[in-house]
Amino acid sequence: MRTVVYAKKVEIRNVPVFACTDCVSYEVLQPVKPDLKECISKLGEQPVKQDVSFGKQNELADLFHEQLLAWPDASDREMEHHMQQAVNERINLLLDIMGYAQKSGDEEWMETTERRLSQLSGFVWQAHFSNAV
């Protein structure tokens, strides 16, 4: 997890990234890139100084942050297990929320919940971390 600084004024906290220990470079995790781009575009070209939690924009980033806080010393294999379990639990929770939103006829709530579900639905640990150092 890293803080991304935009326009020297905005700190976007808890962005999941790959960190290469050999070349000391960072790359934003592919599944969260679209939401990070959207977050930055909403800030505009001349943003005011602020601190943004990326976990509020992206479910996957939120889960990574929660799991890293809960299991700071976990091995890669252990973190894979914790993340997969957390993703499954969050999807089940969001499906329950979606059902309630549908029963209440709240379109905005349904759209928000659908967006949150889509951020989790395609995540597969091995596809994103099998080549990471």
MDTraj code that builds the backbone (N, CA, C; nanometers):
import mdtraj as md
import numpy as np

residues = "MET ARG THR VAL VAL TYR ALA LYS LYS VAL GLU ILE ARG ASN VAL PRO VAL PHE ALA CYS THR ASP CYS VAL SER TYR GLU VAL LEU GLN PRO VAL LYS PRO ASP LEU LYS GLU CYS ILE SER LYS LEU GLY GLU GLN PRO VAL LYS GLN ASP VAL SER PHE GLY LYS GLN ASN GLU LEU ALA ASP LEU PHE HIS GLU GLN LEU LEU ALA TRP PRO ASP ALA SER ASP ARG GLU MET GLU HIS HIS MET GLN GLN ALA VAL ASN GLU ARG ILE ASN LEU LEU LEU ASP ILE MET GLY TYR ALA GLN LYS SER GLY ASP GLU GLU TRP MET GLU THR THR GLU ARG ARG LEU SER GLN LEU SER GLY PHE VAL TRP GLN ALA HIS PHE SER ASN ALA VAL".split()
xyz = np.array([
    [0.0851, -0.1167, 0.0000],
    [0.0000, 0.0000, 0.0000],
    [0.0902, 0.1236, 0.0000],
    [0.0547, 0.2192, -0.0856],
    [0.1326, 0.3412, -0.0969],
    [0.0389, 0.4612, -0.1017],
    [0.0980, 0.5775, -0.0785],
    [0.0267, 0.7022, -0.0951],
    [0.0670, 0.7607, -0.2299],
    [-0.0319, 0.7917, -0.3120],
    [-0.0081, 0.8534, -0.4415],
    [-0.0330, 1.0033, -0.4249],
    [0.0621, 1.0835, -0.4691],
    [0.0477, 1.2285, -0.4603],
    [0.0111, 1.2800, -0.5988],
    [-0.0982, 1.3564, -0.6033],
    [-0.1461, 1.4128, -0.7291],
    [-0.1356, 1.5650, -0.7234],
    [-0.0780, 1.6231, -0.8248],
    [-0.0664, 1.7682, -0.8414],
    [0.0008, 1.8356, -0.7210],
    [0.0852, 1.7626, -0.6515],
    [0.1600, 1.8123, -0.5356],
    [0.0692, 1.8631, -0.4236],
    [-0.0600, 1.8332, -0.4324],
    [-0.1541, 1.8849, -0.3325],
    [-0.2406, 1.7769, -0.2692],
    [-0.2654, 1.6699, -0.3426],
    [-0.3594, 1.5682, -0.2948],
    [-0.2843, 1.4390, -0.2631],
    [-0.3024, 1.3902, -0.1423],
    [-0.2469, 1.2611, -0.1042],
    [-0.3592, 1.1585, -0.1070],
    [-0.3434, 1.0575, -0.1936],
    [-0.4418, 0.9498, -0.2054],
    [-0.3810, 0.8299, -0.1331],
    [-0.4311, 0.8021, -0.0137],
    [-0.3748, 0.6987, 0.0731],
    [-0.4253, 0.5592, 0.0398],
    [-0.3437, 0.4605, 0.0736],
    [-0.3788, 0.3183, 0.0666],
    [-0.4126, 0.2695, -0.0735],
    [-0.3250, 0.3030, -0.1673],
    [-0.3388, 0.2545, -0.3044],
    [-0.2554, 0.1267, -0.3164],
    [-0.3173, 0.0136, -0.3542],
    [-0.2403, -0.1109, -0.3684],
    [-0.1455, -0.1028, -0.4883],
    [-0.0182, -0.1338, -0.4631],
    [0.0832, -0.1287, -0.5683],
    [0.1739, -0.2506, -0.5605],
    [0.2357, -0.2814, -0.6743],
    [0.3473, -0.3751, -0.6776],
    [0.4703, -0.2930, -0.6429],
    [0.5580, -0.3480, -0.5636],
    [0.6843, -0.2815, -0.5333],
    [0.7978, -0.3745, -0.5743],
    [0.8787, -0.3304, -0.6673],
    [0.9940, -0.4081, -0.7114],
    [1.1125, -0.3720, -0.6231],
    [1.1606, -0.4678, -0.5473],
    [1.2720, -0.4415, -0.4569],
    [1.4039, -0.4288, -0.5320],
    [1.4137, -0.4844, -0.6513],
    [1.5370, -0.4761, -0.7299],
    [1.5573, -0.3379, -0.7911],
    [1.4531, -0.2857, -0.8550],
    [1.4684, -0.1571, -0.9252],
    [1.4028, -0.0413, -0.8506],
    [1.3447, -0.0670, -0.7354],
    [1.2798, 0.0332, -0.6519],
    [1.1765, 0.1127, -0.7319],
    [1.0922, 0.0405, -0.8045],
    [0.9840, 0.1050, -0.8779],
    [0.8504, 0.0508, -0.8271],
    [0.7454, 0.1267, -0.8565],
    [0.6122, 0.0919, -0.8103],
    [0.5167, 0.0931, -0.9274],
    [0.4177, 0.0049, -0.9223],
    [0.3144, 0.0018, -1.0253],
    [0.1803, -0.0236, -0.9575],
    [0.0827, 0.0576, -0.9899],
    [-0.0510, 0.0429, -0.9320],
    [-0.1088, -0.0920, -0.9743],
    [-0.1694, -0.1617, -0.8818],
    [-0.2304, -0.2913, -0.9091],
    [-0.3377, -0.2755, -1.0167],
    [-0.3300, -0.3561, -1.1204],
    [-0.4156, -0.3429, -1.2386],
    [-0.5658, -0.3309, -1.2075],
    [-0.6228, -0.4152, -1.1186],
    [-0.7684, -0.4046, -1.0963],
    [-0.8157, -0.2723, -1.0365],
    [-0.7251, -0.1956, -0.9754],
    [-0.7685, -0.0692, -0.9143],
    [-0.7356, 0.0526, -1.0003],
    [-0.6597, 0.0350, -1.1076],
    [-0.6203, 0.1487, -1.1921],
    [-0.7385, 0.2312, -1.2430],
    [-0.8451, 0.1680, -1.2948],
    [-0.9568, 0.2503, -1.3440],
    [-1.0180, 0.3395, -1.2358],
    [-1.0291, 0.2881, -1.1148],
    [-1.0876, 0.3688, -1.0072],
    [-0.9921, 0.4781, -0.9612],
    [-0.8616, 0.4515, -0.9654],
    [-0.7651, 0.5557, -0.9317],
    [-0.7701, 0.6674, -1.0360],
    [-0.7788, 0.6297, -1.1629],
    [-0.7904, 0.7303, -1.2693],
    [-0.9171, 0.8134, -1.2520],
    [-1.0271, 0.7464, -1.2180],
    [-1.1534, 0.8180, -1.1963],
    [-1.1420, 0.9137, -1.0782],
    [-1.0788, 0.8660, -0.9716],
    [-1.0595, 0.9493, -0.8528],
    [-0.9802, 1.0747, -0.8882],
    [-0.8730, 1.0573, -0.9633],
    [-0.7890, 1.1704, -1.0034],
    [-0.8648, 1.2656, -1.0957],
    [-0.9426, 1.2101, -1.1886],
    [-1.0173, 1.2970, -1.2802],
    [-1.1220, 1.3800, -1.2055],
    [-1.1804, 1.3249, -1.1013],
    [-1.2788, 1.4005, -1.0223],
    [-1.2137, 1.5152, -0.9452],
    [-1.0845, 1.5012, -0.9154],
    [-1.0141, 1.6066, -0.8425],
    [-0.9890, 1.7281, -0.9291],
    [-0.9812, 1.7068, -1.0606],
    [-0.9590, 1.8171, -1.1529],
    [-0.8123, 1.8534, -1.1651],
    [-0.7838, 1.9479, -1.2534],
    [-0.6462, 1.9875, -1.2797],
    [-0.5890, 2.0788, -1.1715],
    [-0.6725, 2.1503, -1.1015],
    [-0.6276, 2.2420, -0.9960],
    [-0.6948, 2.2052, -0.8631],
    [-0.6620, 2.0896, -0.8080],
    [-0.7298, 2.0477, -0.6846],
    [-0.6837, 2.1280, -0.5629],
    [-0.7695, 2.1316, -0.4642],
    [-0.7322, 2.1926, -0.3368],
    [-0.6531, 2.0900, -0.2563],
    [-0.5730, 2.1382, -0.1643],
    [-0.4933, 2.0490, -0.0805],
    [-0.5887, 1.9631, 0.0023],
    [-0.5675, 1.8295, -0.0054],
    [-0.6537, 1.7379, 0.0683],
    [-0.5898, 1.6009, 0.0819],
    [-0.6499, 1.5211, 0.1659],
    [-0.6068, 1.3847, 0.1928],
    [-0.7259, 1.2950, 0.1616],
    [-0.7068, 1.1973, 0.0713],
    [-0.8158, 1.1113, 0.0256],
    [-0.7836, 0.9664, 0.0604],
    [-0.8813, 0.8952, 0.1126],
    [-0.8654, 0.7523, 0.1373],
    [-0.9153, 0.6761, 0.0154],
    [-0.8242, 0.6047, -0.0518],
    [-0.8631, 0.5314, -0.1712],
    [-0.9576, 0.4163, -0.1374],
    [-0.9529, 0.3660, -0.0153],
    [-1.0436, 0.2600, 0.0274],
    [-1.1893, 0.3000, 0.0188],
    [-1.2181, 0.4285, 0.0251],
    [-1.3558, 0.4756, 0.0101],
    [-1.3995, 0.4751, -0.1360],
    [-1.3021, 0.4659, -0.2270],
    [-1.3305, 0.4654, -0.3701],
    [-1.3320, 0.3240, -0.4279],
    [-1.2613, 0.2314, -0.3610],
    [-1.2416, 0.1004, -0.4189],
    [-1.2464, -0.0089, -0.3115],
    [-1.3353, -0.1056, -0.3309],
    [-1.3533, -0.2154, -0.2352],
    [-1.2279, -0.2994, -0.2183],
    [-1.1595, -0.3273, -0.3267],
    [-1.0405, -0.4110, -0.3206],
    [-0.9311, -0.3422, -0.2386],
    [-0.9114, -0.2133, -0.2602],
    [-0.8135, -0.1371, -0.1828],
    [-0.8506, -0.1377, -0.0353],
    [-0.9792, -0.1242, -0.0070],
    [-1.0267, -0.1272, 0.1313],
    [-0.9954, -0.2619, 0.1962],
    [-1.0208, -0.3700, 0.1241],
    [-0.9928, -0.5032, 0.1796],
    [-0.8437, -0.5272, 0.1991],
    [-0.7618, -0.4841, 0.1040],
    [-0.6169, -0.4972, 0.1206],
    [-0.5715, -0.4256, 0.2467],
    [-0.6172, -0.3039, 0.2635],
    [-0.5791, -0.2259, 0.3810],
    [-0.6225, -0.2968, 0.5090],
    [-0.7460, -0.3425, 0.5142],
    [-0.7955, -0.4133, 0.6328],
    [-0.7120, -0.5379, 0.6621],
    [-0.6816, -0.6149, 0.5594],
    [-0.6073, -0.7395, 0.5790],
    [-0.4623, -0.7134, 0.6203],
    [-0.4008, -0.6110, 0.5647],
    [-0.2639, -0.5784, 0.6032],
    [-0.2570, -0.5281, 0.7470],
    [-0.3591, -0.4578, 0.7914],
    [-0.3637, -0.4149, 0.9317],
    [-0.3857, -0.5342, 1.0243],
    [-0.4728, -0.6249, 0.9822],
    [-0.5052, -0.7410, 1.0654],
    [-0.3930, -0.8446, 1.0684],
    [-0.3199, -0.8585, 0.9582],
    [-0.2177, -0.9630, 0.9459],
    [-0.0855, -0.9021, 0.8942],
    [-0.0230, -0.8122, 0.9692],
    [0.0961, -0.7435, 0.9177],
    [0.2159, -0.8344, 0.8894],
    [0.2227, -0.9470, 0.9557],
    [0.3373, -1.0371, 0.9386],
    [0.3042, -1.1603, 0.8557],
    [0.1925, -1.1586, 0.7866],
    [0.1501, -1.2753, 0.7083],
    [0.2430, -1.2976, 0.5894],
    [0.2678, -1.4242, 0.5605],
    [0.3437, -1.4583, 0.4405],
    [0.2547, -1.4330, 0.3188],
    [0.3138, -1.4402, 0.2004],
    [0.2351, -1.4216, 0.0783],
    [0.1218, -1.5233, 0.0702],
    [0.1509, -1.6467, 0.1026],
    [0.0499, -1.7533, 0.0967],
    [-0.0612, -1.7297, 0.1987],
    [-0.0225, -1.6874, 0.3187],
    [-0.1230, -1.6581, 0.4215],
    [-0.2092, -1.5386, 0.3808],
    [-0.1446, -1.4358, 0.3243],
    [-0.2207, -1.3182, 0.2819],
    [-0.3151, -1.3543, 0.1681],
    [-0.2717, -1.4412, 0.0790],
    [-0.3590, -1.4877, -0.0287],
    [-0.4854, -1.5509, 0.0303],
    [-0.4669, -1.6360, 0.1314],
    [-0.5809, -1.7014, 0.1967],
    [-0.6711, -1.5977, 0.2642],
    [-0.6120, -1.5052, 0.3389],
    [-0.6907, -1.4027, 0.4089],
    [-0.7665, -1.3141, 0.3108],
    [-0.7000, -1.2759, 0.2015],
    [-0.7663, -1.1905, 0.1019],
    [-0.8811, -1.2635, 0.0335],
    [-0.8591, -1.3887, -0.0028],
    [-0.9651, -1.4624, -0.0713],
    [-1.0869, -1.4790, 0.0202],
    [-1.0600, -1.5076, 0.1458],
    [-1.1687, -1.5201, 0.2431],
    [-1.2403, -1.3858, 0.2604],
    [-1.1638, -1.2777, 0.2711],
    [-1.2232, -1.1449, 0.2890],
    [-1.3051, -1.1036, 0.1665],
    [-1.2538, -1.1336, 0.0472],
    [-1.3274, -1.1018, -0.0760],
    [-1.4596, -1.1773, -0.0787],
    [-1.4564, -1.3061, -0.0475],
    [-1.5789, -1.3871, -0.0469],
    [-1.6798, -1.3340, 0.0548],
    [-1.6323, -1.2993, 0.1738],
    [-1.7222, -1.2459, 0.2767],
    [-1.7817, -1.1123, 0.2345],
    [-1.6992, -1.0259, 0.1740],
    [-1.7491, -0.8948, 0.1319],
    [-1.8500, -0.9097, 0.0185],
    [-1.8240, -1.0007, -0.0748],
    [-1.9190, -1.0242, -0.1835],
    [-2.0525, -1.0712, -0.1266],
    [-2.0490, -1.1632, -0.0305],
    [-2.1734, -1.2111, 0.0313],
    [-2.2477, -1.0968, 0.1006],
    [-2.1742, -1.0123, 0.1709],
    [-2.2360, -0.8973, 0.2373],
    [-2.2992, -0.8030, 0.1352],
    [-2.2260, -0.7741, 0.0277],
    [-2.2782, -0.6831, -0.0741],
    [-2.3978, -0.7417, -0.1472],
    [-2.4000, -0.8732, -0.1657],
    [-2.5176, -0.9363, -0.2267],
    [-2.6399, -0.9225, -0.1362],
    [-2.6192, -0.9359, -0.0050],
    [-2.7288, -0.9143, 0.0898],
    [-2.7776, -0.7696, 0.0828],
    [-2.6836, -0.6770, 0.0766],
    [-2.7188, -0.5356, 0.0663],
    [-2.7945, -0.5084, -0.0633],
    [-2.7483, -0.5699, -0.1713],
    [-2.8153, -0.5525, -0.3014],
    [-2.9609, -0.5995, -0.2932],
    [-2.9830, -0.7129, -0.2302],
    [-3.1190, -0.7637, -0.2144],
    [-3.2072, -0.6665, -0.1379],
    [-3.1546, -0.6097, -0.0315],
    [-3.2308, -0.5133, 0.0470],
    [-3.2569, -0.3865, -0.0345],
    [-3.1547, -0.3410, -0.1089],
    [-3.1712, -0.2206, -0.1917],
    [-3.2773, -0.2428, -0.2991],
    [-3.2788, -0.3634, -0.3579],
    [-3.3798, -0.3947, -0.4596],
    [-3.5192, -0.3959, -0.3995],
    [-3.5337, -0.4560, -0.2814],
    [-3.6648, -0.4594, -0.2150],
    [-3.7147, -0.3200, -0.1822],
    [-3.6217, -0.2310, -0.1474],
    [-3.6634, -0.0950, -0.1121],
    [-3.6778, -0.0062, -0.2360],
    [-3.6329, -0.0570, -0.3526],
    [-3.6458, 0.0188, -0.4768],
    [-3.5512, 0.1372, -0.4862],
    [-3.4418, 0.1341, -0.4129],
    [-3.3463, 0.2451, -0.4107],
    [-3.2435, 0.2269, -0.5227],
    [-3.2655, 0.2954, -0.6343],
    [-3.1807, 0.2824, -0.7531],
    [-3.0360, 0.3239, -0.7266],
    [-3.0181, 0.4342, -0.6563],
    [-2.8822, 0.4828, -0.6288],
    [-2.8044, 0.3824, -0.5433],
    [-2.8704, 0.3268, -0.4441],
    [-2.8078, 0.2273, -0.3567],
    [-2.7723, 0.1018, -0.4374],
    [-2.8616, 0.0617, -0.5267],
    [-2.8340, -0.0554, -0.6105],
    [-2.7135, -0.0299, -0.7017],
    [-2.7056, 0.0884, -0.7609],
    [-2.5932, 0.1219, -0.8493],
    [-2.4610, 0.1236, -0.7723],
    [-2.4629, 0.1832, -0.6547],
    [-2.3423, 0.1882, -0.5722],
    [-2.2974, 0.0478, -0.5325],
    [-2.3919, -0.0344, -0.4928],
    [-2.3598, -0.1708, -0.4515],
    [-2.3108, -0.2534, -0.5700],
    [-2.3711, -0.2335, -0.6852],
    [-2.3265, -0.3040, -0.8056],
    [-2.1831, -0.2650, -0.8431],
    [-2.1511, -0.1374, -0.8305],
    [-2.0149, -0.0902, -0.8584],
    [-1.9161, -0.1540, -0.7610],
    [-1.9533, -0.1582, -0.6337],
    [-1.8659, -0.2189, -0.5319],
    [-1.8457, -0.3673, -0.5593],
    [-1.9510, -0.4356, -0.5988],
    [-1.9392, -0.5784, -0.6326],
    [-1.8475, -0.5997, -0.7527],
    [-1.8616, -0.5152, -0.8533],
    [-1.7799, -0.5315, -0.9745],
    [-1.6316, -0.5124, -0.9446],
    [-1.5990, -0.4315, -0.8459],
    [-1.4588, -0.4103, -0.8089],
    [-1.3964, -0.5353, -0.7480],
    [-1.4788, -0.6239, -0.6958],
    [-1.4289, -0.7460, -0.6314],
    [-1.4421, -0.8700, -0.7183],
    [-1.5390, -0.8699, -0.8066],
    [-1.5771, -0.9932, -0.8761],
    [-1.4673, -1.0548, -0.9611],
    [-1.3804, -0.9746, -1.0198],
    [-1.2792, -1.0301, -1.1092],
    [-1.1442, -1.0535, -1.0455],
    [-1.1324, -1.0289, -0.9152],
    [-1.0018, -1.0403, -0.8519],
    [-0.9629, -1.1854, -0.8288],
    [-0.8460, -1.2228, -0.8810],
    [-0.7888, -1.3545, -0.8584],
    [-0.6441, -1.3316, -0.8169],
    [-0.6085, -1.3716, -0.6965],
    [-0.4752, -1.3471, -0.6409],
    [-0.3640, -1.3883, -0.7360],
    [-0.3696, -1.5110, -0.7861],
    [-0.2613, -1.5622, -0.8695],
    [-0.2440, -1.4803, -0.9972],
    [-0.3510, -1.4303, -1.0515],
    [-0.3418, -1.3519, -1.1751],
    [-0.2680, -1.2210, -1.1530],
    [-0.2701, -1.1696, -1.0299],
    [-0.2102, -1.0389, -1.0023],
    [-0.0794, -1.0450, -0.9255],
    [-0.0534, -1.1575, -0.8572],
    [0.0653, -1.1644, -0.7735],
    [0.1595, -1.2776, -0.8059],
    [0.1281, -1.3616, -0.9008],
    [0.2131, -1.4777, -0.9288],
    [0.3513, -1.4372, -0.9785],
    [0.3653, -1.3212, -1.0422],
    [0.4956, -1.2763, -1.0915],
    [0.5573, -1.1663, -1.0061],
    [0.4904, -1.1302, -0.8993],
    [0.5416, -1.0235, -0.8133],
    [0.6589, -1.0728, -0.7308],
    [0.7496, -0.9831, -0.7022],
    [0.8665, -1.0157, -0.6194],
    [0.8303, -0.9879, -0.4754],
])
top = md.Topology()
chain = top.add_chain()
for i, resn in enumerate(residues, 1):
    res = top.add_residue(resn, chain, resSeq=i)
    for name in ("N", "CA", "C"):
        top.add_atom(name, md.element.get_by_symbol(name[0]), res)
traj = md.Trajectory(xyz[None], top)
